[in-house]
């Protein structure tokens, strides 16, 4: 049976009734519901603090976990500061500082990142292999 998109309110109601077998099931459902709402960092920042903190920190975590800070720089360059702020709120100042340091590199590398993105996947992977963001990747947990 195909998965039906739920609203955040529906996801929370299911969770309150204990209908998710695991945290991962709840997390997946919440993420899917929020993806239709969090269409930009500006829109997301207008949501209640617990919502934007969850979304921004999780988004950064998934991007970095999947392909390192280079992937995050390619895919979500505008989310770095919001993710850093979220980590500050969560009591993770070292992670927030690391994200801000990586963001400073993103800003320095913007032209090269934009060029690699515009030239396509092969160029992006070439940029990833250069290891500009490697020092940050090993510190992100």
C-alpha positions as CSV (number, residue, x, y, z in Angstrom):
1,X,0.0,0.0,0.0
2,X,1.4,3.4,-0.9
3,X,2.4,5.7,1.9
4,X,0.0,8.6,2.4
5,X,1.4,12.0,3.3
6,X,0.4,13.1,6.8
7,X,0.3,16.5,8.3
8,X,2.5,17.3,11.3
9,X,-0.6,17.4,13.5
10,X,-1.5,13.9,12.3
11,X,2.0,12.6,12.9
12,X,2.0,14.0,16.4
13,X,-1.4,12.5,17.1
14,X,-0.2,9.1,15.9
15,X,2.8,9.4,18.2
16,X,0.8,10.4,21.2
17,X,-1.4,7.3,20.7
18,X,1.8,5.2,20.6
19,X,1.2,4.1,17.0
20,X,4.9,4.3,15.8
21,X,6.8,1.1,16.5
22,X,10.1,2.9,16.8
23,X,11.6,6.3,17.0
24,X,12.8,5.9,13.4
25,X,9.2,5.4,12.2
26,X,8.1,8.6,14.0
27,X,11.2,10.5,12.7
28,X,10.6,9.4,9.1
29,X,6.9,10.4,9.3
30,X,7.7,13.8,10.9
31,X,10.5,14.5,8.4
32,X,8.2,13.7,5.4
33,X,5.5,16.0,6.8
34,X,7.9,18.8,7.4
35,X,9.5,18.6,4.0
36,X,6.3,19.9,2.4
37,X,6.3,22.9,4.8
38,X,10.0,23.7,5.1
39,X,10.6,24.9,1.6
40,X,13.4,27.3,2.4
41,X,15.4,28.4,5.4
42,X,13.4,31.7,5.5
43,X,10.1,29.8,5.7
44,X,11.4,27.4,8.2
45,X,12.7,30.1,10.5
46,X,9.1,31.4,10.8
47,X,7.9,28.1,12.3
48,X,7.9,27.5,16.1
49,X,11.4,27.1,17.5
50,X,11.2,23.4,18.3
51,X,10.2,22.7,14.7
52,X,12.9,24.8,12.9
53,X,15.6,23.6,15.3
54,X,14.7,19.9,14.6
55,X,14.5,20.5,10.9
56,X,17.6,22.6,10.4
57,X,19.8,20.5,12.6
58,X,18.5,17.2,11.1
59,X,18.9,18.5,7.5
60,X,22.5,19.4,8.2
61,X,23.2,16.1,9.9
62,X,21.8,14.1,7.0
63,X,23.7,16.1,4.3
64,X,27.0,15.9,6.2
65,X,26.4,12.3,7.1
66,X,25.7,11.4,3.5
67,X,28.5,13.3,1.7
68,X,30.3,15.5,4.2
69,X,30.3,19.2,4.4
70,X,31.1,19.5,0.7
71,X,27.7,17.9,-0.1
72,X,26.0,20.2,2.4
73,X,27.8,23.2,0.7
74,X,26.5,22.0,-2.7
75,X,23.0,21.2,-1.6
76,X,22.0,23.4,1.3
77,X,24.5,26.4,1.5
78,X,21.8,28.7,2.9
79,X,21.0,26.4,5.9
80,X,24.4,26.5,7.7
81,X,23.6,29.4,10.0
82,X,20.1,28.1,10.9
83,X,21.7,24.7,11.7
84,X,24.3,26.4,13.8
85,X,21.7,28.3,15.7
86,X,19.7,25.1,16.2
87,X,22.8,23.4,17.6
88,X,23.3,26.3,20.0
89,X,19.8,26.0,21.2
90,X,20.3,22.2,21.7
91,X,23.3,22.9,23.9
92,X,25.9,21.8,21.3
93,X,28.1,24.9,21.0
94,X,31.1,22.9,19.6
95,X,28.9,21.6,16.7
96,X,27.5,25.1,16.1
97,X,31.0,26.6,16.0
98,X,32.1,23.8,13.6
99,X,29.2,24.5,11.3
100,X,30.0,28.2,11.3
101,X,33.6,27.5,10.5
102,X,32.6,25.4,7.6
103,X,30.1,28.0,6.5
104,X,33.0,30.6,6.3
105,X,34.7,28.2,3.9
106,X,31.4,27.9,1.9
107,X,31.3,31.7,1.6
108,X,35.0,31.7,0.4
109,X,34.3,28.8,-2.0
110,X,30.9,30.1,-3.4
111,X,32.2,30.7,-6.9
112,X,33.8,27.3,-7.2
113,X,30.8,25.6,-5.6
114,X,28.4,27.3,-8.0
115,X,30.6,26.4,-10.9
116,X,30.8,22.7,-9.9
117,X,27.0,22.6,-9.3
118,X,26.4,24.2,-12.8
119,X,28.7,21.8,-14.6
120,X,27.0,18.8,-13.2
121,X,27.5,15.7,-11.2
122,X,31.0,14.8,-12.4
123,X,32.3,18.3,-11.6
124,X,30.7,18.1,-8.2
125,X,32.4,14.8,-7.4
126,X,35.7,16.3,-8.6
127,X,35.2,19.2,-6.2
128,X,34.3,16.7,-3.3
129,X,37.5,14.8,-3.9
130,X,39.6,18.0,-3.5
131,X,38.9,17.7,0.2
132,X,38.3,21.4,1.0
133,X,35.9,20.4,3.7
134,X,37.6,17.2,4.9
135,X,39.0,18.8,8.1
136,X,35.4,19.6,9.2
137,X,34.0,16.2,8.3
138,X,36.1,14.3,10.8
139,X,35.0,16.6,13.7
140,X,31.2,16.4,13.1
141,X,29.4,14.0,15.3
